[in-house]
Amino acid sequence: MQTTEQTPQHHHDASRAAARRQQILNAAAQCFREHGFHGASIALISKTASMSPGHIYHYFENKEAIIAAIVAQDLESLLTLTAELRAACNVRAALIERAAEGVFDQLDQAGAALKLEIVAEAARNPHIAQIVREADATCRRELAITIGEIRRSTGHDDTPAAVGEMVEVLASLFEGLLLRTIRNPGLDRTRVAQRIQIAINDLLDQPG
């Protein structure tokens, strides 16, 4: 009987493939930031990644598939975060504490430039728009579960629509930081993070 046990060689090959794939994503992100989606050709990405265009196409069908992978990574990070928050003893305190990390992440100029480029392309490209909107829907659903749990723990009985509105406010706070770090790169990140923590705390106490 054949076994499905994976050999050390299989693990090595899988690890190597994952590293090559990440190498492509890192190079593509750099190219998208510096040249825009349309200016970042596969040839340019392959040069930046120090591999042939054929290697790029081995892992990704086209640039849209690369963007889908970048969006998926961001989504995975958020899903991990929401799972960690809901596992905390005090979900509200954990959310407010981790919000400061989120502010600093959003105010990273390199990351902001990439995210804004993807959103700009989504405004022009229906396929990219679908990728971005599906990821956003998943984010909103997970945040709604987290906020709903916090609100119920303090005696609030909210409708799904009310929780959804709170999610939109929270998303607007964080997504607005992408623009602020480009427009005002000298802003005081620590003070902004503190103010947003206060705003989130107030939001969680508002009537439904």
N, C-alpha and C positions, 0 to 999 in steps of 0.2 A: 504494500500500500504506500502510495506517495504521501509525503508530508508537506505541509505548507510552511514549515519552519524556514525562516529567511537566513541565508548564509551571510557570513561576514562580508563577502564580496558584494552581495546585494545591498547591504547597509552602506558600504563604501560608495557604491555607484549612486545610490539614492541621495546620499549626503553631498556627493560631488555635483549631481544634477541640481540640487536645491541651491548650492552655492553659486553655480553658473547662472541659474535663473535670477537669483538675487543680484548678481553682478550686472545683469542686463537691466533690471529694474532700477538700480542705483544710477547707472549710466543714462538711462532714459529720463529719469527724474531730473538729472543735471541738465540734459539737453532741452527738456521741456521748459525748465526755468529760464535758461539762457537764450533760447531761440524760439520759444513758443511751439505749439503742437505742430503747426504746418512747417515751420522752419527746421524742426528736428527730424531729419530723414532717417531711415533705417541705416543708411550708409554712415551718417554722423554718429548715430547711437552705437553702431558696431565699432567705429573708430574709438569712441570714448570708452567702450567696454573692453577694448583690445581683443576683439574676436571678429571673425568673419560674419558678413551678413547671413550666410547660410546657418551659422550657429544661432543667430537671433531667430530666424524663421523656424528652427527646430523646436524652439520653446514657445514662440508666440507667432500667431498667424499674421498679425499686423499691429500697427500702433494702437489701434482701439483695444486690442487684446491686452496690450501692455498697460494702458490706462485702467482697464477693468481689473487687472491684477494689483495695481497700486491702490485703487479704491477698495478692493477686497482686503488688503492689508490694514488700511485705516479702519475698516469696519470690524475686522477681527480684534483690533486693539480696543475699540470701544465696547465690543461684546464681552471681552475679558474684564474690562473695567466695571461694567454694570454687574457682572456676575460676582466680582469681588466686593462691590458695594453691598449687594443684597445678602452676602455671607457675613457681613460685619455685624457686630453686636448692636451697634447704634448706626443704622443706615444713614440717618440724617447727618450725623456728625462726620461720617465717612465721606459722604457726598461733598459737604462743604470743605473738608480738609483736602480732598483730591482735586477740588475745583481749582485750587491755586496752581497745581501742576498743569492742569488743562490750560490755564491762562498763559503760562510760560510757553507751553507747546504751541499755542495758537499765535503767539507773538514772535516766534522764530521766523525771521524774514525769508529764509530759504524755503521752509515748509509752507509759509503763506503764499509765496510766489507760485509754487507748484499747485497748491489747491485752487488758487484763483485762476490759473491757466486752465485747469480741468473744468472748472465751472464756466469759464468763458467759452470753451469749446462745446460744452453741453448746450449753451445758448444757440449754437449754430448747427450742431450735429445731433440728429434725433437718436442715433444709437448711443452716443455718449450720454445724452440726456437720460435715456432709459437706465443706463448703468448707475448714474449718479442718483436718480430718483428712487430706484429700488433699494440702494444702500441707505438712502435717507429715510425711507419708510421703515426699514429694519431698525435703524437708530432710534427713530421716534417711538416705535413700538416698545423697545427695550427701556428707554427712558421713562415712558409712560408707566410701565410696570413698576419701575423703581420709585418714581414720584408718588404713584398711587399707594404704594406700600407705606411710604413715609407719612402721607396725609392720613391714611386710615389709622396709623399708630397714634395719631394725635387727635382722633375723634372726628375727622372730617369725612363726610359722605358725599364724594364728588361724582358728577356724571363723567363719562368718558370724554365728552366734549370739553369740560372744564379742565380735566387733566391734560388733554391735548393742547389747550391754549397755554398752559404753563410750560409744556414742553417746547412750544414754539418760541415763547419768551426766552427760555433758557438757551435754545439753539441760536436765537438772534444775538444774544449777548456774546456767545463764543464765536460765532461766524463773523460778527462785526469786528472782532479783534484782528482778523486777517487784513482788513482794509486799514485799520488804525496803525498797524505796525509798518505799513508801506507809506501811509500819509504822514505819520508822526513817529519816526523810528527812535526818537529820543525820549519817548514817554517813560514814566517811572513804572516799570513792570510790577514791582513789589506792591506799590500803592494801588495800582489798578487791580491786582489780584485780590488785595484786601477788600476793596470796594465791591468787587463782584461777589466775593464771599458774603458780604453783608446783604447785597441785593438778592442772592439766592436764599439766604435765611429769611428775608422778608417775603419773598415770593412763596415760600413754603407755608407761611402763616396767613396768607391772604384768604378771604372768604372764597368758597367755590362758586 
